[in-house]
Amino acid sequence: MRFPKYTYNINLLMAEDPEFPALCEDYQACVDALQYWARSADPIAETRVAEYRTLIQELEDEIHQAFAAMKLRQID
């Protein structure tokens, strides 16, 4: 698990935010694709690895934004 210290937040968001499960699915799909391309000998593999690393970073940023928004809602 990439976000072990956020297990509570993840479980809460999975239950409360209808978009969060899809975000997690997209994240896992990109991680799986990155692992595939990182092992590939295909000439395009290096390009794909870079693309998936960028996508993963963007999705991680979105996940952290969801955590931050959840904390703000809890404070209000």
Protein Blocks (a to p, Z undefined) as FASTA:
>chain_A
ZZlmlmmmmmmmmmmmmklmmmmmmmmmmmmmmmmmmmpcbfklmmmmmmmmmmmmmmmm
mmmmmmmmmmmmmmZZ
